Amino acid sequence: MRYAFHVMRYAIKFMPKKQTRELTDVLTTSARIYQPSKEVLDRATVKDVEKVRKAAEKDPLKFWEEAANDLSWFTKWKKVFGGRKPFYQWFIGAKTNLAYNALDRHAEGENRDKTAIISEDETGRTRRYTYFELYKEVNKLVNALKAAKVKKGDRVAIYMPNIPEIAMAMLACAKIGAMHSVVYAGYSAAALADRINDAKAKVLFTADGSWRRGKAVDLKTIADEALKLTKTVKKVIVTKNNNQNVSLTAGRDVWFHDFIKGQSEKAKCAQMDAEDPAFVLYTSGTTSKPKGVIHVHGGYQVGVLRTIKWVFDLKGDEIFWCTADPGWITGHSYIIYGPLLAGITTLQYEGVPDMPEPDRIWQIVEKYNVNVLYTAPTLIRAMAKYGDEWPDKHAMPSLRLLGSVGEPINPEAWLWYHKHIGKGRLPIMDTWWQTETGMHMITPLPATPLKPGSATKPFPGIIADVVDKNGKRVPTGKGGFLVIRNQWPSMIRTIFNNPDRYVKTYWKEIKGVYFTGDVAFKDKDGYFWIQGRTDDVLKIAGHRIGTAEVESGFVAHKAVAECGVIGVPDPVKGEVIKAFVILKQGFEGSDVLKQELVACVRKSIGPVAVIKDVAFTDKLPKTRSGKIMRRVLKAQELGLDVGDTSALVS
């Protein structure tokens, strides 16, 4: 039986009878299809979906070259695709700039007075910036950064809440040609320091604080703790966000508003080679060292613009709300760059979606007439937990499309989302992609018939497959490794300062294809069903956390000799952590010690590491080489077949 269905059936045990019947019906009739409404078909940009897919599959380079013509280029390419395998290159010889296409061309054109960003926080504070207003603020920041000697190729760390200043910082870096490295503001000081040190960032953007569930989070203090562990940062730019009392280090720290004061509102955009790096974004892997994924100016913008326009059928004066955070690739591609590349309005919300009441998110949709809501299964499950009455209070007539991102959406959450948010009429664009892919890879288009729980088929221009360990296609309905057989413009170019790890991680596991690290199966209609990870990466509330990072947090405690962690199903978070801990001699397990260990990990990683349980044990299943067999731990926990254990030490 497939792993994904095992997990769903495991979750059924804890559901009310009505929900159990509904989900069981979906599982046993997985071919149930939701056809797009006439309203969607009349509007959809791409009506003959299969025809477009087949044409793009036949000639992907032609498809992506046509997509590139939607953008501005200072110099056109001499060749669409080339490079040395697997260090592929796109739009070779072209000159462009990601920030120019996301901001300057709109501010200098017909979108000048259109709202680019709407911002709201938990306190109700709202701000708006037109494209021209945002352009002027970014230009002042560009000039201030240049005065601080930031230049092309430098790395700039950004540790900020989901506020307009984070977009300004990202755009200013791109406009100069400096590489931004955004770090999620829920990470700890140690995690921030790790990423600053790997990137060798010379500047840090942060804020005095952020709002979280009615409380002020002191980001500046966390940043200061991180900087004690670093040596490269020479300038810290602090946004006054919630008026907290913070200390500024003379000569190093400066308020954002003082930093840009008096600077010119005009600034030239650097003409970047299409293959020049635009940013580095760290994603967790199976070792304790996060991977610095590199994306470039040229191909990244092509992939992101084409996907946001086609998947969400964006036109005109649209209001787009992606509820993720800019600290993740979803926020890069579909909060900041994607909407701005498309010339529409993006909504930023700083805070949780259930403050002060569980319908805050639905109030925001109505308040701003949001047209497209792109959110995570974790949030959907959390909102469903409060009951149907909260979304049912709100008609939300402006909504025309829904999206799902971050992890596979379980059928139960899909049905609730469709019924109570989509009012039974709106299609759900369930998107599968990765930090490394930069853009949607397997996803419906608005005219695609939908199946709850399936991401449907590859985006045009993407050739995906499910194969065995030898790269041979597996039969329909059988699980295997999800791979991509061709290249695409927004693909990862390398891992920062570690090209060998890039090759080993993505191109050597299965010869001749991009190895996603996920397992999946295809049904008889060619629809893909993503089942989970093959590696030791936890996916909590859509956030990827390396098991090694979590285990290191446990072992940092004086009582812990060794630790193995797994993800277990959770009805809200998708996965939460269960830890199996071996104690050193002289220590005994207790509830007090469990609390200490949880606090130790949260200090090391941050609250994103949600720990459900800590179990004390005498031994862990290991291979003869000493590797912990987390697969065995997980199978035992879920009551599944442990599979081949021949490699275990007896």
N, C-alpha and C positions, 0 to 999 in steps of 0.2 A: 504494500500500500504506500502511496506517495507520502513523503514527509509532511508536505503542507496540509494534506487532508488529515493526517494523524494529529497535527497540532490543532486544527479546527475541531476535530471530534473530541480532543482532550478538553478544549474550552467549553464544549457543549455541556459537560457535566455541571458547570457552575452557572448555567443560564436558566432563567425562568422558563416554564414549559412552553409558553407562547413563542418566545424567541427560539427555543430549541426546535420546535416544529418548523418554524420559518427557515432556519439555517439548514436543518437536515434536508428540507425540500430542495434547497439550492444545491447542496452537495450531491444529492442523488439525481438531480436533473440539471447537471452543469451546462447543458446545452441551451438553457433558457435564454432567449435573445430579446433584447430591448431595441426596437427599431426607432430610428430618429423620427421626430415629429415633422410634419409638413412645414412648420415654422422654421425649424433648423435647416431643412433641405432647401427651402426657398432662399435662405440667406447664405448658406455655406459657400465659401470660396471654391472648395474642391468637392464637386458633386460626384463625379465618377471616380471614386477613391481607388478602386482596383486597377483601373486603366492607368491612373497616375503612378501607382506603386510599380506596376509592371514596366512602364516606360523608364522610371528612375532606376529600377533594378537592372535593366538592360544597359543603360548608359549613365551611371552615377555621376561621372565627371561633367557631363552635359547638364545634368540636373543642378549640381552645385554651382557650376559657372553661371547658369541662369539666375540662381539665388543671389550670387555675389553682385549681380547688376542692380540689386535693390539698394545698394550702399554706395557711398562716395569714396573714390580712390584718387589720391594725388597723382599716382602713376599706375596705369593698368598692368596686369601681370603679363609675363612673357610665356608662362606655362602654368596650366591649372594645377598640376600635381606632379610630384617627383620626390627626390630625396633618397637617402640611403636607408634601407630597411633595418630596423623599424623606426628610424628617425625620419619619418615622413614629413614632407613640406607641401604647403598649399599656396596657390596664387604667387608663384615664384617670380620675384622681381618687382612685385607691386609695392607701392608706398601708400600707407593709410594711417589712421589713428582711431582706436576704439572710442575715445572720448569725443572726437570730432563727429563721428557718426551718431553717438548717443546724445550729444548736446549741441555742439556748435552749428551743425547744419540746420537744426530746428530753430535755434535762437536767431539765426540769420535768415530764416525763411518764413513760410506761412504759419508755422506753429509758434512763432515768437511769443504771442500772448496767451497761448494755451497753457493750462495748469499742467506742470510736469509732476509735482509731488504734492500730495496731501498728507499731512502728518497729524496724528493724534496720540496722546498718551493716557495712562490710567486716570490721571487727574482731570481729564477733559480738555487740556490745553491743545489747541489746534494751530497749525501753521500751513500756509500754502506758498508755493513758489511756481511762477510761470517759467517757461523755458528760458526766457530772457533774463528773468531775475536769478534763476539758478546759474545761468551762464556768467553773470557778473560776479556772483559770489565765488564761483569756481575760479574765475580769472584772478581775483584778488588773492586767493589761496595759492594759485600757481606762482604768482609773483613773489609771495612771501616765502614759499618753499625754495624758489630759485635763489632768493636773497640769503637763505639758510644753507646754500650750497648743495641742495638736492638736485641731482642730475640724472640723465638717462642711465638706466641699469642699476641705480641704487635701490635698496629695499626699504620700504616704509611699513612699519607694523601699525595696525589699526585695531584698537580694543575699545569698542564703543557700542552703545545701545542702538536700537533700530530707529534712528532719528535722521533728519535731513543732512546733518553734518557728516555722517558716515558716507553718504552718497557723494557729498562735496569732496571729501578726502580721496575717495576712490577715483573719481573723475579727474581731480587735479593731478594725481599721480600718473594716471594714464595719459593725460595731456602732455605732461613733461616727458614721459617715457620711463619714469621710475616704476618699479614693480611693487604694487601694494600686497601686503600679507594680512588679510583680515582674520582676526582671532575671535571666536565667539565669546561674548562678554559674560558667559556663564562659567568659563574655565577658571581654574585656580591660578594663583601666582606662579606656581611651579610649571604648570602647563603652558602659560603665557611665556615664561622665560625660555622654555625648551624651544618654542617656535621662533622667538626673537633670536636666540643664539644660532639656530640652524640657518636662518635667513641672513644673519649678520645685519639686522636692520639698524639704520643710523638715526631714524626718527620714529617716535611713537605718538600716535593720536589716541587720546582717551577722553574721558569725561569725569566730572566730579562724582556723578552717580547715575543710577537709573532707577526706574520704578518697577517693583515686582510685588504683586499681590498687596498693594497698599503701603508697602514699605520701601524706604530708600536703600538701595544697594550702593555701598561705598566702593566704586570702581577705582578711584584714584589711589586709595590705600592698597588695593590689590596690585595695581600697576607698580606702585612704589616698592612693594615686596618683591615683585618679579625683577625689577631693575637692579636690586641688590645682587641678583644672580647672573647679571649680564654685564658686558663691557662695551658694547658697540653703540648704544643709543646715546646721542649727543644732545638731542632736542626732544622735549615732550610738550605736545600741544593739547591743552585741556579745554574741552567744551563745558561751559557753565550750563548744565542741563536741569538740575533740580536744586540749585542754590545750597548745596552742602558746604560746610566749612571744611576746606582741605588745605593742606600745606603745599606751597610751591617752592621747589629748590631753585635758589637764585642762580641765574646763568644757564639753567637747563630747562626749566618749566616756564610756560607762558600760556595765558588764556587765549583761546581760539580767537575771540573778538579783538584782543590786542594784537595778536599775531598778524591779522589781515588789515588792521587799521591803517588807513592812508595809502593802501596799495591801489594801483591802477585797476580799473575794471576791464581793461583790454589785455589780452595775452595771446600770443601765437601758439598754435598747436604744433608739436613736434611731428615731423614726417617720419613715421616709423616703418621699417621694413615689415612686410606682412608676417614674417616669422620672428620678429622681435617679441620677447616675452612681455605680456601685459600684467600678469600677476602670478603669485605663488600662493596656493591654498593648501593647508595641511589637512590630511585625512588619515585616520588611524588605520594601522595594518596589523599584522600578526606578530610584529616585534614591538618592543617598547618605544621605538623611535618612529614618530609619525612621518608620513611621506609628504614631501612638498611637491604637489602637482603643479606643473607649469602649463599655463594657457597663453596663447599669443594673440596679437592684435588682429591679424587678418582672418584666419579661419574661424576663430571663436565667434566673432560678430556675425559671420555668415550663418553659422549653424543656429545660433541663438535667435537671430531675427527671423529666419525662415520657420523655425519651430513655433515660436510664440504667435506668429501671424497665422500659421496654418492650423495648429492644434486648437487655438482659441478663436480662430476666425475673426481677428481683430480688425476693426475699421473705425475711422472717424474719431468722434469724441467719446472714447471708451474709458471707463474707470475699472482698473485691474487691481485686484487685491490678492497678493500672495502672502499668506500668514506666516511664512518662514522668517528666518533671521538672516541678515547679510553676512553673518559669520559662516554660513554654509554655502555650498555651490548653488543651492536653490535660490538663496537670496541674491547672489551675484547675478545669476542668469535671468531670474524671473521676478525680482523686486527692483533691482537697479538697472542693469544693462538692457535686458530684453524689452521692458516697457518703454524705456527712453529711446532705444533704437527704433522702436515701432512708432514713436511720436505720440504716445497716448499718456494717460494719467495713471501714475502708480500710487498706491496707498501704503503708507507706513504706519504701523501701530506699535507703540512701545508699551508692553504690559501683557497681562494674561487675559484670555477671552471670557472669563467669568467674573469679572470685577466691575461694579459692585454686585451684580446679579448674573445668573447663568445665561442671560440673553444678550450680554454686552456685544458679542460678535454680530448677532442678528440686528441689533440696533444700529451698529456701524454700517452694515450693509444697506439698511434703509436710509440712514442719515445722508450718506454720500451717493446713493443710487448706484451702488457697485454693480457692474455688468458681469464680471467674471470673478468667481471665488475659487482660489487655488489653495488647498489646504492639505493637511496630513491625516491619515487614518487615526492617528493618536488623538488629535483634536476632535475628530468626528465621534470617536468612541467616548471621549470625555464628556462631550455635549449630550450625547444620547443617554449617558448615565443620569443626568439631571431630570430626564423625563421629556416626553413629547410636547408638553404644554408650553415650554419656553420658545422653541422655534415656531410653534403653531400660532403664537400671538402675532407673528409678523408675516405679512403677505410677501414681502420682498419682491415686488413686481419687476424691478429693474434687472434682476438676475436672468441671464439667458444661457449661461454655461457654468458647469462646475468642474473642478479639477481635483485630482488626488496625487500626492507626491510623498516620497520619503521612505516608503516600504510598500509591499503588496497590500492592497486593501482587502480585508476579509469580506465575504459575501454579506454577512449580517450588517456590517457598517455601511457597505455599498447600498443596501436596500433602505436603511434608515436615512442616509444622505439623500438618496433619490426621492424618497417619499416626503420627508419633512422639510428639507431645504429646497430640493428641486420641485416640490409640490407635485411629484409624479409625472412631470413633463420635461425636465431638463436632463440632457445627457451628461454623463460623468466622464471626463477625460482622465483615465487612470494611466499615469505616465511612469514608465520605468527608465531610469538613467542613473548616472553616477557622477561623482566629482570628476572622475577621469574623462568622462565622455563630454562634459560641458553642456550638453543639450539633451532633449528627449530622444530616446532611441527606439523604444517600443511603446506605442501609444495609439489610441484611436484618433481619427479626425472627426469633426462634428457629424459627418454623414455616415460614420461607421456603425453598423449594428453592434450592440454591446452585450457582453456576458458578465454578470457580477463576479468580480474577483480576477478577471483576466485583463491584462494590459493590451489585449487584441494582437495587432500585427506591427511589424517594424515601420517606422516612419519612412516615407519615400527617400530613396538614396541609401538606406541602411539594409544590409543583408545579414540577418541573424540566423542562427541555427542552434540545434540541440544535439550534442555529440557525446560519444564515449571518450575514455581517456586517450584513445588512439586517434581521435579526430574524426571518427566515422559517425555519420548521422544515425541516431537511434530511431527505432520505430515510433509511429504515432502513439501518443499516450504513455510512453515510457520516459522516465526521468533521466536527465543527463546534464552535461555541462553546457551552460549558455555561453555562446561565443559569437563574435562578430567577424564575418568573413571578409569584409572590405574595410576601407578607410573612409573617414569623414572629416570635414574641415575643422570642427571644434574639438577634435581628439587631443588628449594629453600629448605633449611633445617629449617630456622626459620628467624625471624626478630631480628636483633641485640638488645639484652637486652630487648626484648619485645615479648616473646613467646605467650602471651595471644592475642596480636594483630595478630600474625601469624595465630593462630587457627581461630580467629573470621573472619579475612579477606578472607581466602582461603578455609576453611573447614566447616564453620557453615552455610553459606548462603544456600547451598543445600546439604542435608545429603548424605554422602557416596561418594562425588566426589570433585575434585579440581575445584573451581569456578574461572573462568578466568576474570570475570568482563566485558566480551565482549558479544555482541549479534550477532547472525548469523542465517543462514538458510542453509539447504541442498537441492540441486536440485534432480531430478529423477535419475541422474547418481551417486549420492553420493558425489558430489563436494560441498565443503564448501564455502559459501560467507559471509565474515566477514562484519558486518554492523556498528560497532562502539562500544563505551563504554556504560556500564550501569551506571557507577558511575560518579562523578563530576571531571573527569580528562580531561584536554585539551590536544590535540595532535597537536602540532605546528611544522611543518617541521620535523615530526618524533620524536619530543621530548615531553615527558609527563610532564605536569606541573599541579600541584594541584590547583583547583579553589580557595581553601582557602588561598594558598600562594599569589596568585594574589590579591585577595580581601584584604588581610592584607596589601599589598603594597599601595592600594588605601586609606584604612582607616588610614594609617600612616600620611596622609596629614591633616593638621589642619582644612580644610574646609569640610571633609567628615564625615558624620554620619554613613552611611551604604553603602554597595556595593554588587552587585551580578554580576558575570561574566559568560559568555557563550562562546562557540566556534561557529563561523559561517563559512560556506564554503568559501574557497579562492582558486582561480585557480592555485596558485603557492604553497602556504604554506600548503594546505590541510585544515587547520583551522587557523583562527586568532581570536583575542579576541574582544568581544564587552562588554563593562561595563555599567551597569545601576547604577547610583550613586544618593544617597540621600544626599543633602547638609545640613550642620548645619545651624541653624538660623543665619542671618546676612551675609550669603554668597550667591552670585548669580552665576548661570552658565554663562560661557563665553568661547570663543575660547582660551583665554589666560589661563584660569583655566584648560581647557582640556590638554593643553600642559604641565602645571605644574604637573598634575596628572600622565600623561604618563611618565614624567621624574622621578617622585617619585617611580613608579613601576619598571622602568628600573634600578633605583639605588638599589632597594630592591632585585630584582631577576636577572637582567641582560638583555641583548638584545634578549635573547631567548624568552622573553615575548613580542610577536608582537601584539600591540593593534591597531585595525582598527578604533574603534569609542568609544566615551564616550557619553552616553545619560544621561541627568539629569532627575530625576523622583521624584514624591512625595511619592511613596510606591513601595514595592516589593511583589510579590506573596509569601506567607509564609504558612506553616502548623501551626496548633494550638500550636505545641511545639516550634515554632519560626524558623524552618528550611526554608531557602529560596528554593523555588521550581524552580530550574534552568531549569528543563524540560519544565515548562510552559513558561518561558522566551524564550527558544529556539523555541518552537512550535509557539509562537506568532511571533517571528522574521522571521521564515521561512514560515509562512502562513499555518502551519499544524494544524491538530486536536490536541487540548491540552489534550485530554484524560480525565481520571478521575480527577476531581477537588474537590472531596468530602472532602479531607483533608485540603483544603485551608481555611484560615480565610476569612470570607465574608466581 
